[in-house]
Amino acid sequence: MLFEPTEYILKDGRKLILRPARESDAQEMLAFRIKSIGETDFLLQYPEEMTDYTVEKQLKFIDRMINSENDKMFTAVVDGKIAGTGQISFNTRIKLKHRASIGIALLKEYWGLGIGSAIFTEIIKTAQSRDGVELLELEVIEGNGRAMGLYKKFGFEIVAQKPDAIRLKDGTSLKEITMHKRLQEI
Ligand SMILES: CC(C)(COP(=O)(O)OP(=O)(O)OC[C@H]1O[C@@H](n2cnc3c(N)ncnc32)[C@H](O)[C@@H]1OP(=O)(O)O)[C@@H](O)C(=O)NCCC(=O)NCCS
């Protein structure tokens, strides 16, 4: 989905731009994705699982995000660099179209500056302006206090927990937690 860029001022005074991804972002966005998954255990891949993920595949993904009526991806840009992305995807099936799912990831150097809050503000506005959407949903891995802090700030609550859903390389077993927000409660 294409949209007009929006601007926010971050906690450190810098300007944040939230804009659609562009084809010219492909190389940088690929580097962002590989780096971001290496900086936390709370995303679903390890960097070595990205070896076959090429610039061409990233380009196709960007094209899908731009052209899809059911996905809106916000690219967070600070000082001309990609700091992260956040995405909302709308279901289209009759039985599911009251639900939308959300994902977000930022590079570590940009955590805690308010980018997550800015993206969530825009995601919730987007969902509110789409007919029939009632539930916003996301998954978060046990122990991700920063993400859960962001989600609780925006009114999400825990609705399910799946034990042993995530197994880290060192054998640590973690729950996957489903959180949701009912839009009527805003
Ligand atoms: C999780 C993530 C998206 C949060 O974004 P962020 O820009 O760092 O979040 P913000 O700075 O907007 O903070 C949002 C709120 O979270 C809460 N918060 C921030 N840091 C926190 C912490 N360490 N522990 C608990 N809550 C915290 C606060 O309520 C904060 O709001 P406030 O600044 O108004 O008090 C980001 O840190 C990230 O990309 N992490 C790695 C990838 C990831 O975990 N993605 C989510 C997968 S489910």
The ligand as an SDF file (V2000), in Angstrom:
LIG
                    3D

 48 50  0  0  0  0  0  0  0  0999 V2000
   10.3160   -3.7800   20.3850 C   0  0  0  0  0  0  0  0  0  0  0  0
   10.5940   -2.4940   19.6240 C   0  0  0  0  0  0  0  0  0  0  0  0
    9.8390   -2.5120   18.3120 C   0  0  0  0  0  0  0  0  0  0  0  0
   10.1450   -1.2980   20.4760 C   0  0  0  0  0  0  0  0  0  0  0  0
   10.2970   -0.0950   19.7580 O   0  0  0  0  0  0  0  0  0  0  0  0
   10.9740    1.1850   20.4490 P   0  0  0  0  0  0  0  0  0  0  0  0
   11.0830    2.2580   19.4480 O   0  0  0  0  0  0  0  0  0  0  0  0
   12.2090    0.7170   21.0920 O   0  0  0  0  0  0  0  0  0  0  0  0
    9.8450    1.5490   21.5090 O   0  0  0  0  0  0  0  0  0  0  0  0
    9.5360    3.0040   22.0830 P   0  0  0  0  0  0  0  0  0  0  0  0
   10.8090    3.7430   22.2920 O   0  0  0  0  0  0  0  0  0  0  0  0
    8.4920    3.6560   21.2470 O   0  0  0  0  0  0  0  0  0  0  0  0
    8.9180    2.6180   23.4930 O   0  0  0  0  0  0  0  0  0  0  0  0
    7.5730    2.2660   23.5970 C   0  0  0  0  0  0  0  0  0  0  0  0
    7.1680    1.9850   25.0180 C   0  0  0  0  0  0  0  0  0  0  0  0
    7.6680    0.7270   25.4240 O   0  0  0  0  0  0  0  0  0  0  0  0
    7.9150    0.7810   26.8180 C   0  0  0  0  0  0  0  0  0  0  0  0
    9.3170    0.4320   27.0010 N   0  0  0  0  0  0  0  0  0  0  0  0
   10.4070    0.9680   26.4280 C   0  0  0  0  0  0  0  0  0  0  0  0
   11.5070    0.3190   26.8290 N   0  0  0  0  0  0  0  0  0  0  0  0
   11.1010   -0.6370   27.6600 C   0  0  0  0  0  0  0  0  0  0  0  0
   11.7800   -1.6450   28.3870 C   0  0  0  0  0  0  0  0  0  0  0  0
   13.1090   -1.7610   28.3350 N   0  0  0  0  0  0  0  0  0  0  0  0
   11.0370   -2.5010   29.1370 N   0  0  0  0  0  0  0  0  0  0  0  0
    9.6890   -2.3700   29.2010 C   0  0  0  0  0  0  0  0  0  0  0  0
    9.0050   -1.4370   28.5210 N   0  0  0  0  0  0  0  0  0  0  0  0
    9.7030   -0.5740   27.7660 C   0  0  0  0  0  0  0  0  0  0  0  0
    7.5870    2.1650   27.2960 C   0  0  0  0  0  0  0  0  0  0  0  0
    6.2460    2.1680   27.7500 O   0  0  0  0  0  0  0  0  0  0  0  0
    7.6930    2.9720   26.0370 C   0  0  0  0  0  0  0  0  0  0  0  0
    6.8740    4.0820   26.0060 O   0  0  0  0  0  0  0  0  0  0  0  0
    7.3650    5.4980   26.6140 P   0  0  0  0  0  0  0  0  0  0  0  0
    8.6740    5.8010   25.9750 O   0  0  0  0  0  0  0  0  0  0  0  0
    6.2730    6.4290   26.2240 O   0  0  0  0  0  0  0  0  0  0  0  0
    7.5010    5.2750   28.0870 O   0  0  0  0  0  0  0  0  0  0  0  0
   12.1130   -2.3460   19.3220 C   0  0  0  0  0  0  0  0  0  0  0  0
   12.8060   -2.2270   20.5200 O   0  0  0  0  0  0  0  0  0  0  0  0
   12.6810   -3.5040   18.5060 C   0  0  0  0  0  0  0  0  0  0  0  0
   12.6710   -3.4540   17.2930 O   0  0  0  0  0  0  0  0  0  0  0  0
   13.2260   -4.5590   19.1520 N   0  0  0  0  0  0  0  0  0  0  0  0
   13.8290   -5.6910   18.4510 C   0  0  0  0  0  0  0  0  0  0  0  0
   12.8880   -6.4520   17.5620 C   0  0  0  0  0  0  0  0  0  0  0  0
   11.6630   -6.8940   18.3010 C   0  0  0  0  0  0  0  0  0  0  0  0
   11.7150   -7.3480   19.4410 O   0  0  0  0  0  0  0  0  0  0  0  0
   10.5220   -6.7720   17.6200 N   0  0  0  0  0  0  0  0  0  0  0  0
    9.2430   -7.1540   18.1660 C   0  0  0  0  0  0  0  0  0  0  0  0
    9.0030   -8.5810   17.9560 C   0  0  0  0  0  0  0  0  0  0  0  0
    7.4440   -9.0790   18.6760 S   0  0  0  0  0  0  0  0  0  0  0  0
  1  2  1  0
  2  3  1  0
  2  4  1  0
  2 36  1  0
  4  5  1  0
  5  6  1  0
  6  7  2  0
  6  8  1  0
  6  9  1  0
  9 10  1  0
 10 11  2  0
 10 12  1  0
 10 13  1  0
 13 14  1  0
 14 15  1  0
 15 16  1  0
 15 30  1  0
 16 17  1  0
 17 18  1  0
 17 28  1  0
 18 19  1  0
 18 27  1  0
 19 20  2  0
 20 21  1  0
 21 22  1  0
 21 27  2  0
 22 23  1  0
 22 24  2  0
 24 25  1  0
 25 26  2  0
 26 27  1  0
 28 29  1  0
 28 30  1  0
 30 31  1  0
 31 32  1  0
 32 33  2  0
 32 34  1  0
 32 35  1  0
 36 37  1  0
 36 38  1  0
 38 39  2  0
 38 40  1  0
 40 41  1  0
 41 42  1  0
 42 43  1  0
 43 44  2  0
 43 45  1  0
 45 46  1  0
 46 47  1  0
 47 48  1  0
M  END
$$$$
